[in-house]
Amino acid sequence: MASNSQRIEISPAQETLPPVEPCTLVIFGGSGDLARRRLIPALYNLLLDGLLPSDYAVLGLGRTPMSDEEFRAAVRDGVVKHSRQALIEDTWNAFSRHLFYLAGENDNPQTYLRLKARAEELERSLQLPGNRIFYLSIPPSSFAPVCEGLAQAGLAGARGARSPYARIIVEKPVGRDLTSARAINEVTGRVFDESQIFRIDHYLGKETVQNLMVVRFANSIFEPIWNHKYIDHVQITVSEAEGVGTRAAYYEEAGALRDMVQNHLLQLLCLVAMEPPYSLDPDVVRNAKMEVLRCLRPITAKDVERFTVRAQYTEGTIHGTPVPGYRREKGVKPDSTTETYVAVKCFVENWRWSGVPFYLRTGKALPLRASEVAVQFKEIPQILFNANPKGPLAPNVLALRIQPEEGLSLRIVSRVPGTRAQTHPVEMNFKYGEVFGRPSPEAYERLLLDVMAGDASRFMRRDAVEASWAWITQILQAWEELGQRWLPEYPAGTWGPVEADRLIQNDGRSWRVL
């Protein structure tokens, strides 16, 4: 594993990237937070790295009346505050000339006629070939009128057409249960072919998440032992330091299971547990992930209390800042049973993973913002250096850190220098920023580039979305049958409720300290 002192300089131009054709990107919700904080900064960074197509147009569409210049000023502020690379005035001026804005209501048919006219006008003036990408950064309730409006205005293109293409990006959440997910998929599927639909989960664009497949399938030391014979268990953690804050209204309807487990954590589980795909073709990779979801053991009413824990944060402090309890947050019902923390013990019932538990946990108002996949290997026999039952050796752990600092570590046992035969666990660390000499691209940069190239490998297919919701919906229904009026609690700034500790301690294991 590379040491921290080694630095490898790799320019973006050296990367093997699919060809990207000139296109028009239309952002529904263009005046919103996601466009300002994530999407426009991502496009700006792609330009700095020389990865944007030579010709392009970005058209924001929102309810707020704005001129092109006002839109450019608003998103410039977002680039200054949120871009991973500093704003360069000359580059920004060139970039901003490709940014435009149109005000309109999503449920007004006239909006789409005006959108078509504006898109065609921009494509003529910028000599663009008519390739269009529609990014739905809007609530799921607006998906239907947008898809229907695009179809009626002739903006959706011919189903499955390769040139000029029309593609649509759907932001999560894709539904709130199996029924609503199917409804959204039906709406988008009536207008667009599956090959045109990109269901985005920004976690799948993170460098360490992409590296999971490389670690497994490009290193001969791991794949032979990546199974139930050598792996004791897997922990997947996504912790958030913030409370619900201004998202209380949304969160009250969602909860941690819907908001994080259904998409982020299950997708990480799929990458850890999938069988080796025979190629990197998008559907081959997604077929391998789909098989994992099919093999998940259902968690039903009879065992939901043994395999899941849900809780809410109470008043506490995080990094010295007071945080009110969840039920005291503005927009939250005083008798709410929405979980802000969830822990799940689950099993992938196939030959490779028979008997290996996967422990998933995520929560709000925890001590720090961190995400990690940790694969713990089985203990060695209690002989030789592990002969002392009072102090068994620490097991080997491969930990892939997704945030805040991307990298991975491998814990091994080493001999302590000296005259006595002492051992001690040590960690071999790899950090992306230190080794490769530049910060990793933001997730939205990679994913937007993938859509432009038509590469759907990192996007969820319809069957996978519905399979994950089918598994999650069983848990939701089981919780509803329990009828709990009060959930376990944990003070803000702590690592969750004692019930979550018991979930894993009952198996003789413990949560990792992040």
N, C-alpha and C positions, 0 to 999 in steps of 0.2 A: 504494500500500500504506500502511495507517495507520501513522503514526509512533508511537513509544513514548510521546510526551507526550500523545497524545489518549486520553481515557478515555471510554468509552461505558457508561453504567450501564443494565443491562437486568435486570429482576427476573424470577424464574422464572414469575411469573404472566403475563408478556408473551409467553412462548413459546407457539407453536402446538403443542398436544399432543393426542393422541387421547384420547377419553373412557375412563376407568378405572372399572370397576364394583367394588363391594365383593366381597371374596374371602377365602378361607382359604389361606394358604401353608404347606404341610407340607415341612419340610426334613429329608430323610433324611441322617443324618450331622450332626444338629443339635448334638451335643456336640463336634463337630470344629473344626479350626482355621479352615476356610473360613467356616463360619457365624459364628464369633466375630470374625474379623479383617475379613471382607469383607461378608457378607450382612446381618447385623444392623445394622452401621454404615451400610450403603447404605440400608436401610429407614428408619433414624432420620433420615438426611439428607433423604430424600424427604419425610418428615413435616415437617421444619423448613422445607423449600421449598414446603410446601403442595401436594404432588403425590400423596400417598397418597390412596386413596379414603377417604370419610368413615367407613366401617366396615370393619374387617378383623380377621383373627386370624392369628397366626404360631405354628405348632406345630412345635417341634423334636422329632425322633425319633432316639434314639441308644441305644447299648448301655449307656452309663454310667447307673446309677440316679441320678435327681435329682428333686427336687420343682420345682414351678413357680418358687418363690422362689429356689432354688439356681440354676436355669437363668438367671433374670433377673440374678442377681448375677454369674454367669460372663460373660454377654454384655455386661453393663454395663462390665466391665473392658475388653472389646474395643472398645467405643465410646469410652471414655476414651482409649485408646491409639491407635486407628486411624481414628477418624472425622475427616473433613476439616473438620467444624465442631464447635466445643466443646460439651460436654455441658451442657445447661441443665436444672437439677434439676426444675423444674415440668414441662417438656416430657417429660423422661425418665420421670417418674412416670406421666404420662398414657399414654405409649408402652408402658411396661412392663406395664401392665394388659392389653395385647393379646398378650402373650407367654406361651406355655404349653409344657409339655414332657411327653413320653411315652417311657418306656423300653421297648425291645423289640428282638428279634433279627430281622434282615431275612429269614431263612429259616424263620421260625416262622409258620404260618398264623394262629395266635391273635393275633399282633401286629396283623394287618390288621382283624380283627374288633374289637379294642380301639381301633384307630385310627379306624375308622368310627364307633363309639359316641362317642368323644371329639370327633370333628369335628362330628357331629350335635348333640351337647350344646352345643358352643361356638357353632354357628350359630344354635341356638334362643335362647341367652342374649344373643348380640350382634345378633340379628335379621339374619343374613347370608343371602343368597339361595341358597347351595349351590354357588357357583363355587369350584373348587378347583385349586390349582397344586401339583404335586409336584416338588420340587427334589432330584435325585439327586446329592448331594455325597458319593458313595460309590465304591469301586472298581468297575470295569466287571464284575468277576466277580459282583457282587451285583445287576446290572441285571435279569437274568432272574427270580430269585425275587421281586424287588420288583414288577415288572410283572405277574407271574402272581398274586401276593398281592393287588394292587390290583384285578385283574380278578375274582378269585374272591370278594372281599368286596363287589363292586359299587361300587367307588370310582372306576373308570376312566370312568364316564359313557358315554353313547351315542356311538358313533364319529362324530366330526365335529359333534356337537351344539353349537349356539351359546349356548343358555341352558337350564339352568345349564351352564357349561362345565367340562371337566376338561382340564388341560394338564400336560405333563411337561417338565421341563428336564433335559437330559443334559449333565453336565460332561465335558470332555475328560479323558483321551483316549478317543475313540470308536474303540476297537480299537488294535491294534499292527501290523496289516498289512491287506491287502484282505480276506482270509478272515475275520478276527475282526471287522472293521468290518461286513461283511455279516451276520455272525451277530448282532451287537448290533442292527443295524437290523431284522433279522427278528424278534427278540424284542420290541422296542418296537413294531414295525409290526403284530404280531399283536393287540396290545391297544389301541393308539392309532392313530387316523388320522394321516396325515402332517401335517395342519393343526394337530394337537394337540401335536406334538413340536417342542421348541425345543432345538437342539444349540448350546450356548453356547461362544463363544470370546471371552473378556473383551477381547481386543485390538480387536474390532469395536465396542466401546462407547467407546473412547477418542476424545476430542474431535477430535484431528488426523486420525485414521482416518476419522471421519465427515466431516471437512472435505475429504477428498480428492475426493469427488464434487462438492462445492460449488466447489472451486477449478477443477476441470475444466469443469463444465457451467454455472456461473453467471458465468464470466468469458470474454468473447469473445476476449481476447488469447491464451488458452492452447489451446483446442481445435483451431483451424486448424493449429497447429504440433505437435500431439500425435501424431506419427507418425514413420516411418522417414526421412522427408525432412529432418527437423530435429533429431531426437533421436539422439545418439550412443550412449548406453547408460543403463541404470538400475541404481542400487545400492540394495539393501535390507539394512539392518543391524539386528540385534537383539543387543546385547551385554549380558552379565550379569557383574557384578563378583564375585559370590559363587561359591565352589566348590559342589560338590554337597551338602556338609554332611550334614544329617539325611535328605536325600532320596536317599542313595546307593543304597539297595536298589531303589527305584523306577527311578532313573536308569540303573542297571546293566542293567535290562531294556529301557529305552527308548532312550537316546542322543539326541544333539542333532537328528538328522534327524527322528525320530519326535516328539520332544518339542516342537520349535519350527517346523521347516520345513513339516511336513505341515499344520499349522493356521495359525499366526500369519503366517509369511512368504508362504505361498501365497495367503492371503486378501488380504494387502497387494498382492501381485502382481496379483491379479484386479481390485482397485479401480483400480490404475494402468493396466492394460491393457484393461479392458472397453470395449465399444462403448457409445455413449450409449443408455441405456434410454429408451423412449418415454413412460414414466411412473414414478412412485415406488411403484407397486404392488409388494408384496413379491416376488411370483413373477416380475414383469418384471425387477426388479433382479437377482434370483438367476439368472434365465435368462442375463442378460448375463455374470455371473460364470462360469457354467457353460461358456459358449462359450470363455472363456480357457483353462480346464482342458482342454477337448477339443483345443485347439490347441497345447498344450505338446509340444515335441519329446521323444520318449522318450529316456532315457539308459540304454543297455543295456551289456552286458559289454564290447563292443568299444570303447566310447568313455568308459566310466565314469572311467578314470584321467585323461582329458583334461579332463573337465567337472566333476569333483568332487574335493574334498580333505577328508580327515577326520583328526583329530588328538586328542591327549590333553594336558592340562596336567600339568606337572611341578612340583616344589617351587619356590616363589617367594614374593614379598611383594606384597600389595595394600594401598596406603595405609599402609605401614609394618607391616602385620600379616602374620606368616608364614603361608603356606598349604602344606599337604602336597601331594605329587603325587597325582593321581587314583588311581593303583594302591595308594596307601598310605591312602586314605580307608577308614574303617570300613564294612564291607559290600560292598567292591569286591574282585573276584577279583584276585590278584596278577598273573595273566596276561591280564587283561581286554583285549578289543579294542573296547570300547564307546567311541564318539567323544564327546568333550566339546566339540568344535569341528567345524563343517562349513562349507565354502564350495562353492557350486554356480554354474556358468555354464549358463544355460538360454535357450531361444528360444521365443517365441510365434509359431508359423508361420501367420500370416494376412497379409492385405494391408497392414494398418496397421503391423505390427511386423516385417516381413520384414527379416532381417539385423541386428536390434537385439538385442544381448546384455543379459540381465538377470543381474546378479551378486548372489547371495544369500549372506549370511554370518551366523552366529550362534555363540556360544560361552560357556562358563563360565570364570570366573577371568580375565576380561579387565580392562583398566585401569579401566573405569567402566561404570555402568549407563546405557545409552543406546539409543534406537531411532530410526531415521531412514529416510526414503525420499528418495533424491536422484536427480533427473532431470537428466542432463548433456546439454546441447545441443551440436550440432556446431560445430567451430571455424569462424571466419570465414575467407574467402580471404586468402592471404598478400600483401596489397597494402595501401596506405595505412598505417593505424596498426599493422597486423600484418605489415609487410613484412620485419621483422628475423627471419630463421629461427633465430637463436641464442636469441632470447627471445620466443617466440610469446605472444600474449595468452592469458590464462586464459579458458577457455570459460565461458559462462553456465551456472549451475546453480540449479535450483529445489529447495530442500531442505525437506522437511516433517518437523519434529521431533515425535516421538510421546512421548518421555520422555527425561530427567526433566522438562524445561520445555517445555510444548506450545506450538508456534508454527510459523512458516515463515520462510525467508529466500530472497532472490533475489540471486544474485551477478551484477553487471554490471561493465563496464569504464567508468571515468570519467577525465576529464582532471584531472591534478594542477594546482592553481592555480600560476601562475608565468608566466615569459616564454618558457619552452621547452614544446614540445608533448610533454609526458610523460603517460603513462596509468598507471592502477593499478586493480586489481580492488577493488570495494567491495561491501558487503552491505547490502541493505535488509531489516531485521528486523521481524517481527511476533510479539508474545507475547500469548497469550490473557489471562493474568492482568493484564497492564499495560493492555491496551486496553479490556477489558470490565469491569474493576473488581471481579471476584470470581473465585475459583478455579473451574476447570472441574469439573463433576460427575464423580465416580468412574465407571469403566466399568460396574460392577455396578449403580449407580443407574439409569443409562439402560436397561440391558438388562432389569432386573427390571420397570421400568415398561413396557417394550415387551411383555413377556410378559403383564402384566396387561391391556394394551390389545389383545392378540392380533396385534401387528405383528411379523411374522417376517423383516423386511427384513435385519436384522443377524444372522441365525442361519443356520447351514448346512443346506441341504436334503440329503436322503438321497443323491441322485445326485451332488451335489458332494463329499460326504464320500467316497463310493466312488471317484469319479474322481481325487481327490487321492491317495487311498491306492493306487490302481492305478499312478499315476506314481511314487510314493515306493517302492512294493514292488519295482518293477523295479530301482531303485538298490540297495535292500537285497539283492536276489538277486544283482546283479552284484558287490557287495562280497563276498558269501559265496563266490562262485565264485573270486574272487581269492585267498581263503584267507590274508590277511595275519595274521601272528602278532604283529607289532609295528607300531604306528601312528606316524606322525610326531609330534613333541612340541613343546611351546612352554612356556616358563616362565610360571607364574602371574603375572599382572600385566602381561603383554605382549599384543600384538594378534594373536596366532596364529602359526602356523608359517610358515616361509619358503616352503613349498610353496603356501600360499594367496596369497602375494605374487606368486609366479611365475604362478599361474593367470590373474591379471589383467594382470601386466606383459608376458606373452607377446603380449598384444593391443595393447601400446603404451599401456596405461592404468594407473591406480593406485587403491588404496583411498583413500577420503576419510578425513581425520583428524577424529575426532569430539571 
